[in-house]
Amino acid sequence: MKVIYKRILTGLVLLSLVAGSYYLLVAKLPVEQLTAEQISAKYQYKSSFSNFDIADKLKASREFTFTAYDGEKVFGQIMLPSIKQKKYPVLIGIHAMGRSYPRWFKGSLKGRPTVTNVNKITERALKKGYAVIAIDARFHGKRKVEDKSLRKIWNNLHYFGNKTDYENMILKTVIDNRTLLDWIETQDYLDAADISVAGYSMGGQASLILAAVDTRIVDVIAVVPPFVGNTVAAISPYNLAHKIDDGRVLFIYGEKDDVASLEENKMVFNAISTKDKELLGYNSEHILPENYVNAIAAWLR
């Protein structure tokens, strides 16, 4: 019996050594030392959009497509409020990882509820006169890629030391939203001088980055953004937060969230330069109680 236990113990030790070696040699991503200027340069693009096609132009809710800077087809939707205005302020919504743009407009999708309640943000924004616009992030919704599932992208990042697709998912989604800003500027009925962005989780991460690299964003609502370190420095909001030096920021977090600790959330918040900012916490995990929407509705102009 002692021999069996000894063999088991030896096997476990060897397995631990192999696992540790694998993590150090393969899975562990190196820390990047990038300046804010080097990171910002990654978000530069040729300012243009093409093949913009919007359906049902006379309807308040319309779906659209356009071609992104790199030839990718982008899918999205715009909804106008019932309040008639000469120009509508704009709220851009950026969805969470694993979601898609319809979540900003529907309480459920394919029989599954919108647990992030971002559709209720849209409802409240419409009542305040905002036009609400959202597009699919890279690798999401109608832009899914067959051999690049989100599970595979996540596993590559955490277990195989390959961050390429995860980094591109955030980086190129931000650039797609910059292209969306280009289109907004061409629309007489949209107020290009009054554009806000709101995002949940991954969307909160992208919203902070978008505001940092594009001064056309006036106000930012970042809801439970994940904390991202310097192993993927180019998509870490912390590295660019100081560039948000104007406008307003509402930063909402869950006190029991497992994607960002209280200290990490405060670190990103404190790095934001603008003085007109608010940090709001809820006694919850990553999925916030529905009443967080009330705080956003009160905060919107």
SVG drawing of the C-alpha trace seen along z (x, -y; Angstrom):
<svg xmlns="http://www.w3.org/2000/svg" viewBox="-43 -71 52 73">
<polyline fill="none" stroke="black" stroke-width="0.4" points="0.0,0.0 2.8,-2.4 4.4,-1.7 1.1,-2.6 0.8,-5.9 4.4,-6.7 3.8,-6.2 0.6,-8.3 2.5,-11.1 5.4,-10.9 2.9,-11.1 1.2,-14.1 4.5,-15.9 5.6,-15.2 2.2,-16.3 2.5,-19.6 6.0,-20.1 4.8,-19.5 1.8,-21.8 4.0,-24.5 6.5,-24.2 3.8,-24.3 2.3,-27.5 5.7,-29.2 6.8,-28.2 3.5,-28.2 0.5,-29.6 1.9,-32.6 1.8,-35.7 4.7,-38.1 4.1,-41.6 4.3,-44.3 5.9,-47.6 4.0,-50.0 3.6,-53.7 0.2,-55.4 1.3,-56.8 2.3,-53.4 -1.1,-52.0 -3.1,-54.9 -1.3,-54.4 -2.8,-50.9 -6.3,-52.6 -5.5,-54.9 -7.3,-54.1 -8.2,-55.6 -11.2,-57.7 -13.9,-56.5 -16.9,-54.1 -18.3,-52.6 -21.4,-50.7 -23.5,-52.0 -26.9,-50.5 -29.8,-51.4 -33.2,-49.6 -36.6,-51.1 -35.5,-54.8 -38.9,-56.0 -39.1,-53.8 -37.9,-54.7 -36.0,-51.5 -33.7,-50.5 -31.0,-48.0 -27.9,-48.8 -24.7,-47.5 -21.4,-49.1 -18.0,-48.1 -15.2,-48.6 -11.8,-50.0 -10.4,-46.5 -13.2,-45.2 -15.2,-43.5 -19.0,-43.8 -20.5,-45.5 -24.1,-44.9 -26.0,-47.3 -29.2,-49.0 -30.4,-52.6 -33.5,-53.5 -35.0,-57.0 -37.1,-58.4 -40.8,-59.2 -39.9,-62.8 -39.4,-64.7 -36.3,-66.9 -34.3,-68.7 -31.1,-66.9 -30.9,-63.9 -28.2,-63.4 -26.6,-60.0 -26.0,-57.1 -23.8,-54.3 -24.2,-51.0 -21.5,-48.4 -22.5,-44.9 -20.9,-42.4 -18.8,-39.4 -21.0,-36.6 -23.9,-39.1 -24.8,-41.0 -26.2,-44.4 -30.0,-43.3 -29.5,-43.0 -29.7,-46.8 -33.1,-46.7 -34.7,-43.5 -35.6,-42.1 -34.9,-38.6 -33.2,-37.0 -33.8,-33.4 -35.7,-32.7 -32.9,-34.0 -33.4,-37.1 -31.2,-40.1 -29.7,-39.7 -27.5,-42.8 -30.6,-44.9 -29.0,-47.1 -32.3,-47.2 -33.7,-49.1 -30.8,-51.6 -32.1,-52.1 -35.7,-52.6 -34.7,-55.3 -32.3,-57.0 -35.1,-57.1 -37.4,-58.8 -34.7,-61.4 -34.6,-62.1 -31.5,-60.1 -31.0,-58.2 -29.5,-54.8 -27.1,-53.0 -25.3,-49.7 -23.2,-47.4 -21.9,-43.8 -18.4,-43.5 -15.9,-41.4 -16.5,-37.6 -20.1,-38.3 -23.6,-38.1 -23.8,-38.2 -20.0,-38.6 -19.1,-35.2 -16.3,-33.3 -16.7,-29.5 -13.2,-28.5 -12.9,-31.3 -15.5,-30.7 -15.4,-32.8 -14.5,-29.7 -11.6,-29.1 -10.4,-32.7 -10.7,-32.6 -8.9,-29.3 -6.1,-30.5 -5.6,-33.6 -5.6,-31.8 -4.2,-28.3 -2.1,-28.6 -0.5,-31.9 -2.1,-33.3 -3.7,-36.7 -4.1,-37.7 -7.8,-37.1 -8.8,-38.4 -6.7,-41.6 -8.1,-42.1 -11.7,-41.5 -11.4,-44.6 -9.1,-46.7 -10.9,-46.3 -14.3,-46.7 -13.2,-50.1 -12.1,-51.1 -15.4,-49.9 -17.1,-52.3 -14.8,-55.1 -16.0,-54.4 -19.6,-54.5 -18.7,-58.0 -17.7,-59.0 -21.1,-58.0 -22.9,-59.9 -21.1,-63.0 -22.7,-62.8 -26.3,-62.6 -28.1,-65.9 -30.6,-64.5 -27.9,-63.3 -26.0,-65.7 -22.4,-64.9 -21.5,-67.3 -23.4,-65.3 -22.3,-61.7 -22.2,-59.4 -21.1,-55.8 -22.3,-53.1 -21.0,-49.6 -21.4,-46.5 -18.5,-44.3 -16.4,-43.9 -18.5,-46.8 -17.4,-48.9 -13.8,-48.1 -14.3,-49.1 -16.2,-52.3 -13.4,-53.6 -10.9,-52.9 -13.1,-54.6 -13.4,-57.7 -9.7,-57.8 -8.7,-57.6 -11.6,-59.6 -12.5,-63.1 -15.9,-62.9 -17.1,-61.0 -18.5,-63.5 -19.8,-61.2 -18.9,-57.6 -20.9,-55.0 -18.7,-52.0 -20.5,-49.2 -18.5,-46.4 -15.6,-46.6 -13.0,-43.8 -9.6,-44.7 -7.0,-44.0 -3.3,-44.0 -0.2,-44.5 -0.1,-41.0 -2.5,-42.6 -1.5,-46.2 -3.0,-47.5 -6.6,-46.8 -6.2,-47.8 -8.4,-50.8 -6.0,-51.6 -3.2,-52.4 -5.3,-55.0 -7.6,-56.2 -5.6,-59.4 -6.4,-60.5 -10.1,-60.8 -9.6,-64.4 -12.9,-66.1 -16.6,-65.3 -18.3,-63.1 -17.6,-59.5 -20.0,-57.2 -18.1,-54.1 -20.3,-51.4 -18.9,-48.2 -20.0,-45.2 -18.4,-44.8 -18.3,-41.0 -17.3,-41.0 -14.8,-38.3 -13.4,-40.1 -12.2,-43.2 -11.6,-43.8 -12.6,-46.9 -8.9,-48.0 -8.6,-47.4 -11.8,-49.3 -10.6,-52.2 -7.2,-52.2 -8.8,-52.6 -11.2,-55.2 -8.6,-57.2 -6.5,-57.2 -9.3,-59.0 -8.2,-62.6 -11.6,-64.4 -12.9,-65.9 -16.5,-65.3 -16.6,-61.6 -18.5,-59.3 -17.8,-55.9 -20.8,-53.8 -20.7,-50.4 -23.4,-47.7 -23.4,-44.8 -23.4,-42.3 -21.4,-40.1 -20.8,-40.7 -24.6,-40.8 -25.9,-43.9 -29.3,-44.3 -31.8,-45.8 -32.0,-49.1 -28.5,-50.2 -30.4,-51.4 -32.1,-54.0 -28.7,-55.5 -27.8,-55.7 -31.2,-57.3 -30.7,-60.0 -27.1,-60.6 -28.0,-61.1 -28.5,-64.7"/>
</svg>
